[in-house]
Amino acid sequence: MNIPRLHVARSASFNESADEVWARIGNFDDVMWMPGVVRVVNVVPGRIREVHLAGSDSSVTEELLSATETSHTFRFRDAGGLPVKDYLAVLHVHSDGDGNGNGSTVTWTAEFAALNASDEAAEQQMASWYEACLRNAGGELRAPLSLHVFVSDYKVLAATVSEWGGSTEATWPASTATLIAGETEAVLVDALITVEEGNHLASWVKSFGKKLTTVYVTHGHADHFFGLSAIMREFPDAVAVALPEIVPFAKGQLDEGFVAYWESLFPGQLPTDRRGPEPLDEAEISLEGHALRAVSVGQSDTDPSSVLYVRDLDAIVGGDVVYNGIHLWLAQTGQEERAGWNEAIDLVEALQPAWAIAGHRDPAAVSDAAPLLIGATRAYLRDFEAGVTASKTTSQLVSFMLQKYPALGNPYTLTASAAAQFDQG
């Protein structure tokens, strides 16, 4: 299924430095660089602005939520006549750095839901506005990229740890696969696990009418790549790749022992023509002139792990470094691994992404905003560590965490993670 929120992004190249460009477009109280703006009312200077456009009886009221030296994050308090709701946007200038401080790229990215319009109409109207603004600011538009997220819902497990005593069925966490699409070609990030969801994913990718060139596998857990067989049948010319350090771990999941483990969880549901990724020659995938950078982060819920950073989408895509609305899988971690996970988050945060598409995302999650998810994942790791120290049994640790996180998805993940801490002694 698709996530309930839409993502739209546009980017433009500038011959000036990032500082010069931001000096022109980075004053929240002055948006006269945008085309058609006839008046700006600073309702609360530096925080809330009311923008009036020529030929329109309505205005748009925007609130600045946070600002850095290179970005604004803002939302609509009143979208006026625009066909969107729950709108969150980030305007961000990136330095291209040619050694002399020349050259920069501006990205305008947003997530929202359509209102009184089709998804396509809402996306197109917002994208056209971003293009007009970036062009009017002096930028040269880059070919557009689009971001589409497939979420496979929670899956019932046939086998559980002995400590599971929940009144509901144990499930595997909801998982994502993400399509990054250009005008004619596309790259898929991760590929799920069962035959059914792999087939659904392949049909979904096909519906976009793009030539799939690459499937990028973020890490070696089978629930992120056993679905490759369905994808490769539908797109035989595509290549499946991962960073070289990840390939041996992924291919190890094809061994008899690991397959038996996954079969115990999903009996009769796994593909028989399983395959793994091949090594990526360079840590970058090119998509119609856009660089998709594979970033090795080391430890997440397993080690090694990676994310795909797409600057022209202002996003990191895939992987299990951050979670979204779901209990973290900590069954393969001790204190040292959890410290390493925090270091991986540091690497992601240093990229300053606006958005993070988590490999495990609750289908009803309300936002993909990276700062929100980074903060939430850090907090969960910190609280789990405190819970391990304060608890003597699995049930005590589960209760400790449920008191803090009663609404997170997939409580079975928490039980399995808690049980592993005491199994380790």
N, C-alpha and C positions, 0 to 999 in steps of 0.2 A: 504494500500500500504506500501511498505518497504521504509525506508529512503534511500536517494541516496548514503550515505556513509556507509562503513562497519566498524564494531568494532571487533578487535582481542585482546585477552588478554591471557597471561600466567603468572603463579606465581610459586615461588619456596621457600622452607623453608631452612633456614640456622641455624646452631648451634651456630654461632657467633652473637655478638651484631650488631645492626644496624650500629654503628660507625665503627666497624671493616670491615663489608661488604662494606660500602660506601667508606672507604679508599682504597679498592681494585678496585671498579668499578666506582667510582664517579668522576674520572678525565677525563674530556671531551677530553683532548688532548691525552689520552693514552687508546686505546681500545685493547691492545694486549691480554687482558683476553678473548676476543672473539675468537672462533675457526676459523682457516684459515686466519687470518689477517696477511699479510706479511709486510705491510707498512702503516703508517699513516702520511699524509702530513698535518701539521697544517697551513692551508692557512691564517687564522687569529687566532692566538693562543687564546684558550678559547672561541672561537665563531664559527669558520668554520673549519671543518676537512674533509679531503679526505681519504676515507678508501679503500685500495686495498686488495682484497682477492686472495688467491692462486687459480690458474687455471682459472682466469677470466681476460679477456682483458679490462673490464670496471671497473670503480671505482664508489663509491657512495659518493656524497658530502652532508654533513649534516650541518645544522645551529642550534646552541643552541639559543633558543628564551628566555628562562628564567631558572633560577637555584635557588634552595634552599639548605639547609644543607642536605636534604634527597632526592632530586629529580632533574631531568633534563627534560625539555620540548624542543623537537627539531623537525625539519622538514627536508625533503629532498630538497636540492636545485637542485640536479641532482640524480635521482634514479638509474642511470646506467641501468643495464639490468633487474631491478626488475619490476614486473608487476603491479605497483601501481602509482597513482597520487594523488595530494592533501593530502599528507601524513603528519600526525601530531602524535607524539609519546611521551609518558611519561615513563621514567624509575624512579622507586620510591622504596625506602627501608622503611619498616615499622617495628617498634620495637614490638616484641611480649611480652617482659617484663615478666620475671619469678621472679622478685624481685632482681635478681642479674645482670640484664642487659644482660642476655644471650638469644639468640634466636631472629630471625628476619625473615621477609618475604620480598622478592623482587617481585614487579609486573612490567611487561613490557606490556603496553597497547597502542593501537593506533587506530586511525580512518583514513580511506582512501577510495578511489574509485579504482576499478580494471581497469587496462590498458592493452589492448591486451591480455586479459585472462578472463576466467569466474570468477565470484565472489568466487566460491569455490576454484579454483586453486590459486587465489591471497591470499585468507585467509590462505590456507594450507601452501603456501611457506613462508609467513611471520611468521606464528605460529611455523613452524619447525625451523626457524632461531632463534626465541626467546628461544625456548626450548634448542637448542644447546648452546646458549650463557649462559643461566642460569645454565645449567648443567656444562659447562666448568668453570664457576665462583665458583663452589663448592656447588651449591644448589641442593636440592632434589625436583624434580618437583612435584607439586600438581596436582591432577586430573583437567583437564581443564574445564572451564566454558565458555559459549558463550552468547553473548548479541544480541538480535534481537528486533527491534522496529517496531511496526505497527502504521502507522499514518492514522487516519481517517480524511478526508478532511473537509473543511468548509461546514456547513449544513445550508440551507436556513431556516429562521425563519418565522413562520406564524403570530407572534405577536411581536410588538416592543414598546419601550417607545415612548411617543408622540413627544419627541424632535427629533426623527430620521427623517432626511430629506434628506438622502443620495440619489444620483441618481442611485445607485446600490441597489440590494437586501441586506437586513440585514442578517447576517449569525452568526452562533455559531462558536467559534474558533475551529480550527483543534486540535484534541486530540490524545494522544498516549496510547498504551498499550504495555508493554514490556515483552518479554519472556527471562527468565534467564534459560539456559539449561545446564545440565550436560551430562554425557554419555548416560543415559537412562531415567532420570527424569527431570522435569522442574517446574518452578514456574512462574506464570503470575502476573504482577503488573498492576492492574486496568483493567476495562472491558467495557468501553464506555457506550452508552445509548440506541440507537435505535435497533429495531429488525434487520434491514438490516446490520448495521455495527457489531452487535453482532454475526450474522451468518457468516459474512465474517471473523471476528476475530477467531471464533471457527474453521473454515476451515483452516485458516492460521496456527493456533497452531497445529492442527492435522497434517499438512504437514511436521512437523519436526520429527514425529514418536517417540515422547517422551511420557512418562507417566506423565500427569499433576497431581501433588500432591496438589498444593496450589494455590489459587488466593488471592493475598494480595491487599486490598483496602486501598489507602493512606489517603483518607478523605471522608467526608460524602456527597459531592455533587453527585447527581444522575447521572450526565454525566460521572462519573467514575465507576459506578457499576450496573446500570440497565441492562447492557449486560450480567450480570452473568447468567441469565436464559439460554441463548444459550450455554454458556461455560459449565454449569453444565449438560445440556442434553448430550453434546458430551463427557464429562468427569465426569460421575456420582460419581466416587470415590474421586474426588478432594474435598477439603474443602475451603470455602471462609472465610477469616479472616481479622480482623482489630484490631488495638489497642483498649483496653477496653473503653477508653474515646471517641473513634470515633464511636463505634457501636450505641449508642443511637441516635446520630445525623443522622447517615445513615438510621437507621430504621424509624426515623421521616420522612424521605423523601418518605416513603411508605404510609404515611397518605393521606387521601383524598384531603386535601387542597394543599399539595405539588404536588401530582400527577396531579391535575387539572392545576397547573401552568406549569408543564412540558408538559402536553398535549396541552396547549395553544400554546406552542412553536413548538411542533412536533406532530400535530394532526394525530392520526391513525398510528403513527410510533413506539409507545412504546410497549414493551412486556406486556402481560396481566399476566403472571406468574412471577411477580417481586419478588425479594428476596434481602435480605441484608446480610452483613457479620456477622459472629459470633466472640466473643472475642478471641483474641490470648492469650493463656495461658502465654507464655513467650515472651519477646520482641525480639525473634530470631527464624528464620526459618532455619532448616538444609536441605541442598541440597547436597547429596553425599559427606558429610564431610566438606562442605563449610558453613560458618555462614553468613546468610543474616539478618542483624540487623535492626529491625524497630525502627526508631528514631522519637520520639515525638518532634515537633518543635513549637506547639502552633498555632500562627496566621500565615496564609498565605493569600490567598484570602478568606479564612474562618477559623474559629477556632472551634474545634481543627484540626490540620493537622499533617502529618508525611511524611517521606521519607523512602525508604529502602536503607540501606548502605551495599554495597558488596565490602569488601576490596580486595578480589581476582580479582575483575574487576576494582578496583580503581575508583568506581563510586557510585553516589547516583542515585536512579532510582525512577521515578514517583513523583506524587504530584505536587502542584502548588506553591511551594516556589520560584522556578525560572521559568521564561518563556523563550521561544526561538523564537524570531521573530514575536511576537504577542503582541498587546496591553494588559496590565494587567487588570484583572477583579477587579475593585475597588469599585463596586457598593455597597458592604456590608462593606465598611470601612469609618471611619472618621480619624481624626489625630491620635487618640490613637491607633487604629487598624493598621494604617500604620507604626507607631513606633514599634508596636509588630511584624509586618512583617519583619522589619529590624533586629530585635532580632532573628527571626527565621533564617534569612540568616546568621547571626553570627554563629548559631549552625551548619548549613550546612558547612560554610567555615572552622570551626574548625576541621571538619573531613578531610580536605585537599584532597578532591576528585579530580581526574584528569578530570572526565567526569560527566555530569549531564544530565539525560534524563528527559526533562521537560514534565509535564503532558499536556501542550499546546505548540505545536511546529509547526511552519510553515512548510509545506511539502518541501519547497525549502531551508530551513535553512542550512547554510553551515557548521556548526560545533556544536558538543555537548561539547566543552571544558568548564569545570566548571568555571574556573576563568573568562572567557569571559562572560558567562551567569550570574554569580553572579554580576559582575560589571555592566552589562547592566540592570539587575533588580533593583539594588540599585539606579542607575542613574534615571531610570524611576520613581521610588517612590519619589526621591528627586525633580525631575522636576514637577511631578504631585502636590506635596505639594506646590511648588512655584506657580504653575498655579492656584491652589485653592485660594491662598492668593491674587494673582494679578487679579482675574476674579470676575465679578459680575453676570454673566449669564452662562448657559450651553454652549452656542455657543462661548463665549469668551474663556472658558476653553478648549473646543475642538480645537479651532483655535490655542491657545497657544501650545498645545501638538502636533498638526499636523505639526506645524512649526519645532519642534524639532525631530519628528518621522514620517516623511512623508511616509516611506516605510514599516512600521510595518503592519502586517496582522490584519484583522478584526477590521476595524474602528468602527463598531457598538458597540463593547465592550467599546471603549472610550466614545462614546455618552452616553451609559447607565451609565457608571461610573461617568461621569461629571454631568448628570442629578440628580443622587442620592445625590451629594454633596449639591446641592441647595435645594433639597427636605428636606434635614436634617436641613435646616434653615440657 
